[in-house]
């Protein structure tokens, strides 16, 4: 990756200024997982947030994203 993993909400939000590509999405997801862990949030709590109704993503997209977050959570040390 060409950019460091974001370590704060501000750094995650700053990714919005970058073009959307696979690297940016991976950085954002990894940053969110790391941030949740650092705040003592569990994987179940984080995936529950992702699965909440939201006008941005439909149910299928939220399920896909929650599965991806679970994979990243398990892959990180």
C-alpha positions as CSV (number, residue, x, y, z in Angstrom):
1,X,0.0,0.0,0.0
2,X,1.2,3.5,-0.7
3,X,-0.5,5.2,2.2
4,X,-0.4,4.4,5.9
5,X,-3.4,2.9,7.6
6,X,-5.5,5.7,9.1
7,X,-5.3,5.8,12.9
8,X,-8.1,8.3,13.8
9,X,-11.6,9.2,12.6
10,X,-10.2,12.3,11.0
11,X,-7.7,10.3,9.0
12,X,-10.4,7.9,7.9
13,X,-12.6,10.8,6.8
14,X,-9.7,12.4,5.0
15,X,-9.7,9.4,2.6
16,X,-12.8,10.9,1.1
17,X,-10.6,13.3,-0.9
18,X,-8.9,10.4,-2.6
19,X,-10.4,8.6,-5.7
20,X,-12.2,5.4,-4.8
21,X,-10.1,2.4,-5.6
22,X,-9.4,-1.0,-3.9
23,X,-6.5,0.4,-1.9
24,X,-8.5,3.2,-0.5
25,X,-11.4,0.9,0.5
26,X,-8.9,-1.5,2.1
27,X,-7.3,1.4,4.1
28,X,-10.7,2.6,5.3
29,X,-11.9,-0.8,6.4
30,X,-8.6,-1.6,8.2
31,X,-8.6,1.8,9.8
32,X,-12.2,1.3,11.1
33,X,-11.4,-2.1,12.4
34,X,-8.2,-0.8,14.2
35,X,-10.1,2.2,15.6
36,X,-12.9,0.0,16.9
37,X,-10.4,-2.4,18.6
38,X,-8.6,0.5,20.2
39,X,-11.8,1.8,21.6
40,X,-12.6,-1.6,23.1
41,X,-15.4,-2.4,20.7
42,X,-16.0,-6.0,19.9
43,X,-16.4,-7.5,16.4
44,X,-20.0,-8.2,17.1
45,X,-20.6,-4.6,18.1
46,X,-18.9,-3.3,15.0
47,X,-20.7,-5.7,12.6
48,X,-24.0,-4.8,14.3
49,X,-23.3,-1.1,13.5
50,X,-22.6,-2.0,9.9
51,X,-25.8,-4.0,9.6
52,X,-28.0,-1.2,10.9
53,X,-30.4,0.3,8.4
54,X,-28.8,3.0,6.4
55,X,-29.9,4.9,3.3
56,X,-26.4,4.6,1.8
57,X,-26.1,0.8,1.5
58,X,-28.9,-1.7,0.9
59,X,-29.2,-4.9,3.0
60,X,-27.1,-7.0,0.6
61,X,-24.3,-4.4,0.6
62,X,-24.3,-4.1,4.4
63,X,-24.1,-7.9,4.7
64,X,-21.2,-8.0,2.3
65,X,-19.4,-5.2,4.2
66,X,-20.0,-6.9,7.5
67,X,-18.5,-10.1,6.2
68,X,-15.5,-8.2,4.9
69,X,-15.0,-6.5,8.2
70,X,-15.1,-9.8,9.9
71,X,-12.4,-11.1,7.6
72,X,-10.2,-8.1,8.2
73,X,-10.7,-8.3,12.0
74,X,-9.6,-12.0,12.0
75,X,-6.6,-11.3,9.7
76,X,-5.1,-8.5,11.7
77,X,-2.8,-9.3,14.6
